[in-house]
Amino acid sequence: MRLRLALAVVTAALASVIVLPAAAAQAAPDSLACAAAGSYSRVVNGTPTTFWLVGSVSTYRYWHVVEATSDTYQRSYVVRCSGETIVTATDLAVTATGGDRCGSTSTTQYQYVGARTGLEPNPGWPGFYLEYEYHYWHVKRWVWSGLFGYWTYDHSELARCLI
């Protein structure tokens, strides 16, 4: 019985920090993802939508998307650009809900990109919303090339932090 209880506790703890792949892309990244600065709004599938540029690291640009009229969170994604052309795009799933990823301290491996807020429906109270701050991270890994090593982009992370 104790073993089952301990296993349940460990499983619950791990479920809050395990990185799961993002679900199938909700939509292609907006065509302005490599050209726009700051924010802009447009209608997407009949919904007024605002795209916020959270920040950039090298050729990577991080975007936070909300409904324009309600600030309800819709999605996050990162694009790698070559000039104004999108080379790759990745939807970001939440990978953390607390701890260091809800802060803003960068390390050599974890570079803080920025944060934006958004609302999400409160599952326990229909009609009410929770406000979150979404923190964006650019993660690097160390690689060896012959006698030398260097840091290179590995992946991006998104933390959802209750305000």
Number of C-alpha atoms within 10 A of each C-alpha: 6 7 8 9 10 11 12 12 12 11 11 11 11 11 13 13 15 11 14 11 11 13 9 8 13 11 9 10 19 16 11 13 23 22 12 14 13 10 13 13 14 14 11 12 7 7 12 14 22 21 24 20 22 22 19 16 14 8 13 20 22 28 24 25 22 23 21 17 10 11 16 19 22 16 19 23 23 26 22 21 18 12 10 13 14 20 13 12 19 18 21 24 19 22 20 21 19 14 10 11 22 19 14 16 10 15 10 10 16 18 17 20 19 17 21 18 18 21 19 14 14 12 10 8 9 8 8 11 15 14 18 18 17 26 25 30 24 23 19 18 13 12 11 9 7 6 5 7 10 10 13 12 14 11 14 22 21 22 25 23 19 14 9
